[in-house]
Amino acid sequence: MLSAFSNSFKIPELRQRIFFTLGIIFICRIITSVPTPGVDARALQVAIANLQRTEGGGFMSWIDLFSGGALGNCAVGALSIWPYISASIILQLMTAIIPGLERLAREGESGRQKLTQYTRYLTLAICMFQGIVLASTLEGGLGLGVPLVNNPGWSFRLLTTLTMTTGTMIMMWFGEQITERGIGNGISMVIMVNIASRLPAAVWQAIMMFKGVDGGSAQFSVFHLIGLVVMIFLVTAGTVAMTQGQRKIPIHTAKRVVGRKVYGGQNTYMPLRINYSGVMPIIFAGAMLTFPTMLLKKLPGDTFKRIAAALDMGGALYMLLYGLLILFFSYFWVATQFNPLQIADDLKKNGGYVPGIRPGRQTAEFLDKTMTKITLIGAIALTVIAVLPSILNKQFGIPWLVASFMGGTSLLIIVGVALDTMRQVESHLVMRHYDGFLKKGKLRGKR
């Protein structure tokens, strides 16, 4: 593996792509560090630290984790790249519902460029809305009554909205440049770097767990440390296995003679991924539970407050509903994105068939049943990984920042992006006749 890393810099094109990616990532980290004008950064950090110790603090830590610490600094990139992710998800769901967008998706490169343009416009609208909401929240002192803004008013709101919208749009453009000229998927790379930037702070908190704070007694013993390391290894290995896991459906292609040439007659397979929906169910489930809880806390009356407390992040009721919603959205995403009828029709047009299954509707029914079975396995594994950080935080007292790297969305994103980047690097190495990262095999998913 070390030789593969050294060989990566021997290929001029690959070396240029790697350095270009590192340079763009460095600029993105600067964007997440430049503070927004008009905000008392020191008072904001104290207020967020106090808020993280109260109910809902896990949610604030979660948002700060994915922004790479930009939220705690109220930086220009506090919204991060998530408005673009939200816009992409909305467009994907609308493509499965609106016939006009579905036709665009089938038009090839021209249709894809049109959908990308629509995604950018929607990203701009989401940025402006979230920027105004965040500016108003800062003026209110995050609900703690702490003055955070020097000169509140519409001038501050407009300046903050413009600044944060510009920061997000620049990061979106940088992500597209990484995809085109760098290595890996640019948007995913930006998110992964934001998450990984909080890893040193998580390691320091983990050290304090076993060392003790201010000369006090340690919270955990060396046996807890061994168990924690073993758990990290097992969870990471399980996440890699789930991300790479797939069911191979054999596909045979009938021979066709056109003139003097023979087409088809090949045996291949169709990979059906166990975790077809990726991290989307976790994002949807978290949004479905977080925002209603925040609204209930704002409503008057003790009844709404008790319901909000029961739905607080990490509680028993929260984790139960969270797991059920992840199962539901796993199937929902597959139902909207996986079209067995279209796949069966394309196979029939190209002379392909599944051995033992008639082409057409029976093939579609077979693919649908198979996808339903493997989605259940993937959804259960995804649910276990998603609720693990909350269990470690609430039941075992592990700090949220440490627990967030032992499962959940952060681990799935880091593993997924790392594997995808390694596939692209290995494809360049193998194409230039260099050894890849694995001498006894290749990364699954690369032809």
Secondary structure, 3 states (H helix, E strand, C coil): CHHHHHHHCCCHHHHHHHHHHHHHHHHHHHHCCCECCCECHHHHHHHHHHHHCCCCHHHHHHHHHHCCCHHHHCECCCCCCHHHHHHHHHHHHHHCCCHHHHHHHCCCHHHHHHHHHHHHHHHHHHHHHHHHHHHHHHHCHHHCCCCCECCCCHHHHHHHHHHHHHHHHHHHHHHHHHHHHCCCCHHHHHHHHHHHCCHHHHHHHHHHHHHCCCCCCCCCCHHHHHHHHHHHHHHHHHHHHHHHCEEEEEEEECCEEECCEEECCCEEEEEEECCCCCCHHHHHHHHHHHHHHHHHHHCCCHHHHHHHHHCCCCCHHHHHHHHHHHHHHHHHHHHHHCCHHHHHHHHHHCCEECCCCCCCHHHHHHHHHHHHHHHHHHHHHHHHHHHHHHHHHHHHCCCHHHHHHHCHHHHHHHHHHHHHHHHHHHHHHHHCCCCCCCCCCCCCCCC
